[in-house]
Every structure is written in C-alpha cells, then in structure tokens.
Amino acid sequence: MTPSDALPIRPNRGGELRLRFARERALLSLFDLGRRKGFGLRLAWVYAFGVFVSYAIAISLAHGERRHAAIRGFVHAALISISWVVGSLAALGTARVLVQAPDRDGLRALALTRGFSDRDLLRARMLAAALRVARLIGVPALLLILVALARGEALAWALVVAPGVAAYALLFGLCVALLAQFSAALAPRHARALLAALVLGPMLLSKAYPALPNLPAACAELLDRLFATGSALA
C-alpha cells in the first residue's frame, strides 16, 4: 500500500469551530478585563446596584389588591431607569476608549502578537462593550423578577418577561456599541458629543415631529409591549 492509496485526511471542522470560538472568547475577555476598572463602569455598577436595592425594597413592601400591578410597574420602572443611566455611562466610556491612539493601547499590541487582526480587535471591542452594557442592564432586572416571584408574582408572567428582558438587554447593548463606534469613526475628537447628539437630537425633534423615530422612544415602546404581553398572559 503506497501513501497515495491512503485515505484522505478530512479536516475536523468541529475542532476548528471550537478553537475559533475559544479564541474569540479569549479576545472578548481581554478587552472586557482591560476596561473593567474604568470610573464610568464602576459608577454604572454602583447605580445599577442602587436601583436594584431600591426597587427590591419597594417590591417587598407592595401589598393590597393591586399588589401584582404595582410589582410589575416597579420592575418596568427599574428597567427604564437602569437602561438610560447605565447605558449613557457605558456609551460615553466606550466612545472614549474607541478613539484612543492605537500606539498607546497595550491591549491592541498584545492581541496583535497573538495573531489577531485590527478587524478582529474592532469587532471584539464592540462586542465586549455590548455584552458589558447587557450585563449591567439585564442582571439587576432579572434579579428583580426573582424578587417579584418570591413575593407571589405569577410564574407565567416571569417566563414571558425574563427572556424578553434578556433579549432587550442584548439589543440595547448592541445599539449602544454601534453608536459609539460610529461616533468614534466619524468624529474622533468629539466622539462623545456626537454620540449624545445622535441619541438626544432625534428625541428632542420628535417632540415637534412625533413621527420621527428615535432610540429612546423605540426602547420605551418595546418595553411597554413586553410588559403588556407578560401581564396579558399571566
């Protein structure tokens, strides 16, 4: 039997996919750990924790015939509060990070030595920012849903609202990361000002032109529908 008669070696695509996933995960972790000590992120975590504690106490004290409606309203209000304050802090911080000089970014140099490209780094920065915002929004909100369940809220309501909250947090985080990246690329010297204008400008104009779409209104409507659906199915 000659070497030419041997069976061809088929590539292990499952192993390649696992290796690629592990590399992407390591790259995301690198950028996530590199920004974890930022002041804005610390402040966002403190605010998110404060909102959770405040609304958890409110949910625990709710009583009476309209207790269920009050509890659902508290979770809804907490999610809105966390979204905009935490989202604003994370977005401004992400825009600042994305415009840093590449030659001063030690994380970039480290990643390049591991075989990653600049395109990989850009994607990792955006995804890391999106996941960071999603955790800041989703974790306190999901914990409040658990508190609501402990106070006797319907399981059917939680099973509808909890997955919706997780999806909303991921979508919100992705929108924040994309806007931050766009602002950093279009106006590196004024990325945060442009980011604020992109979010607040359409919102202010919508007061005069209600048909004008804007991110805050879209997110508020999405949350309203999510909680209305949960209440209807409970």
C-alpha positions as CSV (number, residue, x, y, z in Angstrom):
1,M,0.0,0.0,0.0
2,T,1.5,3.3,-1.1
3,P,1.0,6.7,0.5
4,S,-1.1,7.7,-2.4
5,D,-3.5,4.9,-1.6
6,A,-4.2,6.1,1.9
7,L,-7.5,7.7,2.7
8,P,-7.6,11.5,2.5
9,I,-7.4,13.2,5.9
10,R,-10.6,15.2,6.4
11,P,-10.4,18.4,8.4
12,N,-12.0,18.3,11.8
13,R,-14.5,21.2,11.4
14,G,-15.9,20.7,14.8
15,G,-12.5,21.2,16.4
16,E,-11.8,24.2,14.2
17,L,-15.0,25.8,15.3
18,R,-14.3,25.1,18.9
19,L,-10.8,26.6,18.6
20,R,-12.2,29.7,16.8
21,F,-14.8,30.2,19.4
22,A,-12.2,29.9,22.2
23,R,-10.0,32.5,20.5
24,E,-12.9,34.9,20.1
25,R,-14.0,34.4,23.7
26,A,-10.4,35.0,24.9
27,L,-10.3,38.2,22.9
28,L,-13.6,39.4,24.3
29,S,-12.4,38.7,27.8
30,L,-9.2,40.6,27.1
31,F,-11.0,43.8,26.3
32,D,-13.6,43.3,29.0
33,L,-11.0,42.9,31.7
34,G,-8.9,45.8,30.3
35,R,-11.8,48.2,30.8
36,R,-13.3,46.8,34.0
37,K,-11.5,49.3,36.2
38,G,-12.8,52.4,34.5
39,F,-14.5,55.0,36.6
40,G,-17.6,55.2,34.4
41,L,-18.1,51.4,34.6
42,R,-17.7,51.4,38.3
43,L,-20.2,54.2,38.6
44,A,-22.6,52.3,36.4
45,W,-22.4,49.2,38.5
46,V,-23.0,51.2,41.7
47,Y,-26.0,52.9,40.1
48,A,-27.4,49.5,38.9
49,F,-26.9,48.0,42.3
50,G,-28.6,51.0,44.0
51,V,-31.6,50.7,41.6
52,F,-31.9,47.0,42.3
53,V,-31.9,47.5,46.1
54,S,-34.3,50.4,46.0
55,Y,-36.9,48.6,43.8
56,A,-36.4,45.3,45.6
57,I,-37.4,47.0,48.8
58,A,-40.4,48.6,47.0
59,I,-41.5,45.2,45.7
60,S,-41.1,43.7,49.1
61,L,-43.4,46.3,50.7
62,A,-46.1,46.2,48.0
63,H,-49.4,44.9,49.3
64,G,-53.1,45.3,48.7
65,E,-55.4,44.3,45.9
66,R,-53.3,45.9,43.2
67,R,-50.1,44.4,44.5
68,H,-49.3,42.5,41.3
69,A,-49.8,45.6,39.1
70,A,-47.6,47.6,41.5
71,I,-44.8,44.9,41.4
72,R,-44.8,44.7,37.6
73,G,-44.8,48.5,37.4
74,F,-41.7,48.6,39.8
75,V,-39.8,46.1,37.6
76,H,-40.7,48.1,34.5
77,A,-39.7,51.4,36.0
78,A,-36.4,49.9,37.3
79,L,-35.5,48.6,33.9
80,I,-36.1,52.0,32.3
81,S,-34.0,53.8,34.9
82,I,-31.1,51.3,34.6
83,S,-31.3,51.4,30.8
84,W,-30.7,55.1,30.3
85,V,-28.4,56.0,33.2
86,V,-26.2,52.9,32.8
87,G,-26.5,53.0,29.0
88,S,-25.3,56.6,28.9
89,L,-22.3,56.0,31.2
90,A,-21.3,52.9,29.2
91,A,-21.8,54.6,25.8
92,L,-19.7,57.6,26.7
93,G,-17.0,55.4,28.1
94,T,-17.0,53.2,25.0
95,A,-16.7,56.2,22.7
96,R,-13.7,57.4,24.6
97,V,-12.0,54.1,24.5
98,L,-12.5,53.6,20.8
99,V,-10.7,56.9,19.9
100,Q,-7.6,56.2,22.0
101,A,-4.4,56.3,20.0
102,P,-3.6,52.7,18.8
103,D,0.1,53.0,19.7
104,R,-0.8,53.7,23.3
105,D,-3.2,50.7,23.6
106,G,-1.3,47.9,25.2
107,L,-4.3,45.5,24.7
108,R,-4.0,46.1,20.9
109,A,-0.3,45.3,20.9
110,L,-0.9,42.2,23.0
111,A,-3.7,40.9,20.7
112,L,-1.7,41.5,17.6
113,T,1.1,39.3,18.9
114,R,-1.5,36.5,19.3
115,G,-2.3,36.6,15.6
116,F,-5.5,38.8,15.7
117,S,-6.1,41.5,13.0
118,D,-7.2,45.0,13.5
119,R,-10.6,44.0,12.2
120,D,-10.8,41.3,14.9
121,L,-9.9,43.9,17.5
122,L,-12.6,46.3,16.3
123,R,-15.3,43.6,16.4
124,A,-14.1,42.4,19.9
125,R,-14.2,46.0,21.3
126,M,-17.8,46.4,20.1
127,L,-19.0,43.0,21.3
128,A,-17.3,43.5,24.6
129,A,-19.0,46.8,25.1
130,A,-22.3,45.4,24.0
131,L,-22.1,42.5,26.5
132,R,-20.9,44.8,29.2
133,V,-24.0,47.0,28.8
134,A,-26.2,44.0,28.5
135,R,-25.0,42.6,31.8
136,L,-25.4,45.9,33.6
137,I,-29.0,46.1,32.4
138,G,-30.0,42.5,32.4
139,V,-28.6,41.2,35.7
140,P,-30.4,43.7,38.0
141,A,-33.6,43.4,36.1
142,L,-33.6,39.6,36.2
143,L,-32.9,39.7,39.9
144,L,-35.9,41.9,40.4
145,I,-38.0,39.4,38.5
146,L,-36.8,36.8,41.0
147,V,-37.8,39.1,43.9
148,A,-41.2,39.5,42.3
149,L,-41.6,35.8,42.1
150,A,-40.7,35.5,45.8
151,R,-43.5,38.0,46.5
152,G,-46.0,35.8,44.8
153,E,-45.9,37.1,41.2
154,A,-47.3,34.7,38.6
155,L,-44.8,32.3,37.1
156,A,-46.3,32.7,33.6
157,W,-45.5,36.4,33.8
158,A,-41.9,35.7,34.7
159,L,-41.5,33.1,32.0
160,V,-42.6,35.7,29.4
161,V,-40.8,38.8,30.8
162,A,-37.5,37.3,31.8
163,P,-36.5,36.1,28.2
164,G,-37.7,39.3,26.8
165,V,-35.6,41.3,29.3
166,A,-32.5,39.3,28.4
167,A,-33.1,39.9,24.7
168,Y,-33.8,43.6,25.3
169,A,-30.6,44.0,27.2
170,L,-28.5,42.4,24.4
171,L,-30.2,44.5,21.8
172,F,-29.8,47.7,23.8
173,G,-26.1,46.9,24.4
174,L,-25.5,46.3,20.7
175,C,-27.2,49.6,19.8
176,V,-25.0,51.4,22.3
177,A,-21.8,49.8,21.0
178,L,-22.7,50.5,17.3
179,L,-23.5,54.2,18.0
180,A,-20.3,54.6,20.0
181,Q,-18.2,53.0,17.2
182,F,-19.9,55.2,14.6
183,S,-19.3,58.3,16.6
184,A,-15.6,57.4,17.2
185,A,-15.1,56.8,13.5
186,L,-16.9,59.9,12.3
187,A,-15.6,62.4,14.8
188,P,-12.6,61.1,16.8
189,R,-12.1,64.4,18.6
190,H,-15.7,64.9,19.6
191,A,-17.0,61.3,19.7
192,R,-18.9,61.7,22.9
193,A,-20.6,64.9,21.8
194,L,-21.6,63.3,18.5
195,L,-22.9,60.3,20.4
196,A,-25.1,62.5,22.6
197,A,-26.4,64.4,19.6
198,L,-27.3,61.2,17.8
199,V,-29.4,60.0,20.7
200,L,-30.8,63.2,22.1
201,G,-31.2,65.1,18.8
202,P,-33.9,62.8,17.3
203,M,-35.6,62.5,20.7
204,L,-35.9,66.3,21.0
205,L,-37.0,66.7,17.4
206,S,-39.7,64.1,18.0
207,K,-41.4,66.5,20.4
208,A,-42.2,68.7,17.4
209,Y,-42.4,65.8,14.8
210,P,-43.9,62.8,16.6
211,A,-43.4,60.5,13.6
212,L,-39.6,60.9,13.7
213,P,-38.1,57.7,15.0
214,N,-35.6,57.8,17.9
215,L,-33.9,55.3,20.1
216,P,-35.4,56.2,23.5
217,A,-38.9,56.1,22.2
218,A,-38.3,52.8,20.4
219,C,-36.9,51.2,23.5
220,A,-39.7,52.5,25.7
221,E,-42.3,51.1,23.3
222,L,-40.5,47.8,23.2
223,L,-40.6,47.6,27.0
224,D,-44.2,48.6,27.1
225,R,-45.2,45.8,24.7
226,L,-43.1,43.3,26.6
227,F,-44.7,44.0,30.0
228,A,-48.2,44.3,28.5
229,T,-47.7,40.9,26.9
230,G,-46.5,39.4,30.2
231,S,-49.4,40.9,32.1
232,A,-51.9,39.6,29.5
233,L,-50.6,36.0,29.6
234,A,-50.3,35.9,33.4
